[in-house]
């Protein structure tokens, strides 16, 4: 869907909530493991993944705004 409809159904809201939760958890997990890892290449990949998941969360917030 290229444009968000004027009205979003309760089913859509529930699905967006699930997507947000999955990505929020993934972002937090990647951020945690970024700190725990010793290899710089893996740290950088975890940083990129955390950022990607955070951007998805931000996009969902933007849609709901």
Backbone as a chain_set.jsonl record, in Angstrom:
{"seq": "XXXXXXXXXXXXXXXXXXXXXXXXXXXXXXXXXXXXXXXXXXXXXXXXXXXXXXXXXXXXXXXXX", "coords": {"N": [[0.838, -1.164, 0.0], [0.676, 2.104, -0.934], [-0.222, 4.479, 0.158], [-1.361, 5.553, 3.299], [-4.509, 4.68, 4.526], [-7.329, 6.846, 5.34], [-8.812, 5.972, 7.494], [-7.953, 3.54, 9.839], [-8.353, 0.162, 10.484], [-9.299, -1.743, 13.449], [-8.129, -4.221, 13.388], [-5.949, -3.732, 11.717], [-4.553, -1.946, 13.364], [-3.893, -3.643, 15.487], [-2.18, -5.396, 14.139], [-0.134, -3.625, 13.373], [0.768, -2.964, 15.902], [1.825, -5.432, 16.716], [3.899, -5.722, 14.798], [5.435, -3.496, 15.481], [6.199, -4.223, 18.109], [7.739, -6.554, 17.625], [9.881, -5.493, 16.146], [10.867, -3.532, 17.897], [11.738, -5.108, 20.039], [13.677, -6.611, 18.666], [15.468, -4.561, 17.975], [16.335, -3.684, 20.531], [17.53, -6.07, 21.404], [19.599, -6.441, 19.527], [21.086, -4.139, 20.097], [21.899, -4.719, 22.687], [23.525, -7.049, 22.278], [25.458, -5.942, 20.683], [27.047, -4.532, 22.456], [28.026, -6.619, 23.966], [29.627, -8.149, 22.26], [32.902, -8.919, 21.0], [34.292, -8.892, 18.591], [34.912, -6.585, 16.085], [33.69, -6.403, 13.525], [31.327, -7.846, 13.854], [30.15, -6.332, 15.872], [29.649, -3.971, 14.467], [27.804, -4.888, 12.564], [25.678, -5.624, 14.252], [25.06, -3.099, 15.214], [24.136, -1.882, 12.854], [21.881, -3.498, 12.35], [20.316, -2.971, 14.634], [19.774, -0.281, 14.191], [18.297, -0.45, 11.795], [15.975, -1.841, 12.644], [15.011, 0.015, 14.494], [14.397, 2.125, 12.787], [12.232, 1.044, 11.413], [10.389, 0.914, 13.501], [10.096, 3.662, 13.948], [8.911, 4.393, 11.544], [6.444, 3.115, 11.736], [5.356, 4.535, 13.882], [5.199, 7.006, 12.626], [3.259, 6.413, 10.661], [1.039, 6.017, 12.284], [0.732, 8.499, 13.314]], "CA": [[0.0, 0.0, 0.0], [1.524, 3.283, -1.068], [-0.743, 5.57, 0.97], [-2.105, 5.102, 4.464], [-5.903, 5.105, 4.433], [-7.766, 7.816, 6.343], [-9.237, 5.205, 8.664], [-7.245, 2.27, 10.003], [-9.212, -0.748, 11.257], [-8.722, -2.263, 14.695], [-7.264, -5.343, 13.009], [-4.71, -3.118, 11.239], [-3.858, -1.411, 14.539], [-3.323, -4.792, 16.206], [-1.055, -5.896, 13.363], [0.941, -2.637, 13.498], [1.295, -3.127, 17.265], [2.683, -6.624, 16.692], [5.114, -5.408, 14.025], [6.234, -2.585, 16.303], [6.769, -4.995, 19.212], [8.796, -7.421, 17.098], [11.039, -4.685, 15.756], [11.401, -2.899, 19.098], [12.482, -6.16, 20.738], [14.866, -6.93, 17.864], [16.398, -3.439, 18.101], [16.926, -3.757, 21.868], [18.392, -7.26, 21.463], [20.817, -6.149, 18.752], [21.862, -3.151, 20.86], [22.513, -5.437, 23.812], [24.613, -7.914, 21.822], [26.518, -5.072, 20.155], [27.906, -4.224, 23.59], [28.615, -7.861, 24.466], [30.547, -8.77, 21.294], [34.273, -8.423, 20.976], [34.744, -8.718, 17.207], [34.425, -5.295, 15.573], [32.803, -6.602, 12.375], [30.03, -8.257, 14.394], [29.605, -5.168, 16.563], [29.136, -3.048, 13.442], [26.596, -5.502, 11.995], [24.62, -5.482, 15.262], [24.692, -1.675, 15.214], [23.316, -1.673, 11.654], [20.597, -4.179, 12.54], [19.558, -2.211, 15.632], [19.315, 0.943, 13.523], [17.263, -0.833, 10.838], [14.751, -2.147, 13.38], [14.537, 1.274, 15.074], [13.789, 2.884, 11.696], [10.917, 0.452, 11.159], [9.549, 1.4, 14.591], [9.801, 5.064, 13.676], [7.986, 4.441, 10.407], [5.12, 2.737, 12.266], [4.891, 5.707, 14.65], [4.84, 7.999, 11.609], [1.995, 5.992, 10.057], [-0.025, 6.205, 13.261], [0.56, 9.935, 13.577]], "C": [[0.888, 1.233, 0.0], [1.079, 4.428, -0.173], [-1.562, 4.985, 2.121], [-3.544, 5.589, 4.339], [-6.263, 6.07, 5.565], [-8.154, 7.108, 7.636], [-8.498, 3.863, 8.695], [-8.107, 1.388, 10.909], [-8.515, -1.211, 12.535], [-7.801, -3.445, 14.419], [-5.912, -4.819, 12.51], [-3.882, -2.578, 12.405], [-3.181, -2.539, 15.318], [-2.104, -5.333, 15.47], [0.13, -4.933, 13.456], [1.582, -2.718, 14.886], [2.237, -4.326, 17.323], [3.994, -6.345, 15.964], [6.036, -4.51, 14.836], [6.933, -3.36, 17.417], [7.921, -5.877, 18.752], [10.059, -6.621, 16.808], [11.671, -3.974, 16.939], [12.258, -3.895, 19.879], [13.769, -6.509, 19.99], [15.91, -5.821, 17.984], [17.1, -3.462, 19.459], [17.899, -4.927, 21.975], [19.702, -7.017, 20.719], [21.703, -5.146, 19.485], [22.577, -3.807, 22.035], [23.715, -6.263, 23.343], [25.756, -7.129, 21.199], [27.527, -4.766, 21.26], [28.674, -5.471, 24.053], [29.693, -8.446, 23.549], [31.916, -8.121, 21.334], [34.761, -8.139, 19.559], [34.079, -7.475, 16.602], [33.448, -5.441, 14.404], [31.392, -6.994, 12.837], [29.359, -7.117, 15.15], [28.965, -4.206, 15.572], [27.854, -3.593, 12.823], [25.425, -5.386, 12.969], [24.133, -4.034, 15.338], [23.782, -1.361, 14.031], [21.929, -2.296, 11.808], [19.719, -3.442, 13.552], [18.973, -0.953, 15.008], [18.172, 0.635, 12.547], [15.93, -1.088, 11.548], [14.163, -0.885, 14.021], [13.864, 2.133, 14.006], [12.401, 2.352, 11.357], [9.941, 0.904, 12.244], [9.142, 2.847, 14.353], [8.807, 5.225, 12.532], [6.566, 4.095, 10.864], [4.543, 3.902, 13.073], [4.447, 6.815, 13.699], [3.487, 7.678, 10.965], [0.842, 6.291, 11.014], [-0.257, 7.677, 13.627], [-0.351, 10.495, 12.56]], "O": [[1.76, 1.374, 0.857], [1.895, 5.262, 0.219], [-2.344, 4.052, 1.94], [-3.782, 6.768, 4.077], [-5.602, 6.11, 6.602], [-7.86, 7.585, 8.732], [-8.435, 3.152, 7.692], [-8.539, 1.824, 11.977], [-7.299, -1.085, 12.676], [-6.814, -3.65, 15.126], [-4.864, -5.378, 12.831], [-2.661, -2.733, 12.432], [-2.037, -2.405, 15.753], [-1.106, -5.688, 16.097], [1.271, -5.37, 13.601], [2.794, -2.56, 15.025], [3.317, -4.247, 17.909], [5.069, -6.689, 16.454], [7.248, -4.72, 14.883], [8.129, -3.175, 17.644], [8.96, -5.943, 19.411], [11.163, -7.021, 17.178], [12.892, -3.824, 16.983], [13.359, -3.569, 20.323], [14.823, -6.682, 20.603], [17.104, -6.104, 18.083], [18.315, -3.28, 19.534], [18.97, -4.794, 22.567], [20.78, -7.345, 21.216], [22.926, -5.285, 19.496], [23.725, -3.48, 22.336], [24.792, -6.188, 23.934], [26.896, -7.593, 21.186], [28.732, -4.747, 21.013], [29.826, -5.38, 24.476], [30.578, -9.163, 24.017], [32.064, -6.943, 21.656], [35.566, -7.23, 19.356], [32.855, -7.337, 16.61], [32.483, -4.683, 14.307], [30.395, -6.534, 12.28], [28.141, -6.953, 15.078], [27.873, -3.69, 15.81], [26.915, -2.834, 12.582], [24.305, -5.082, 12.558], [22.94, -3.779, 15.505], [22.781, -0.661, 14.179], [20.924, -1.687, 11.438], [18.512, -3.308, 13.347], [17.821, -0.6, 15.262], [17.193, 1.378, 12.483], [14.885, -0.61, 11.107], [12.943, -0.737, 14.082], [12.868, 2.799, 14.288], [11.497, 3.127, 11.047], [8.795, 1.24, 11.945], [7.98, 3.211, 14.535], [7.954, 6.112, 12.568], [5.6, 4.718, 10.422], [3.358, 4.212, 12.95], [3.441, 7.481, 13.939], [2.67, 8.573, 10.752], [-0.211, 6.766, 10.59], [-1.299, 8.042, 14.172], [-0.641, 11.691, 12.583]]}, "num_chains": 1, "name": "protein.A"}
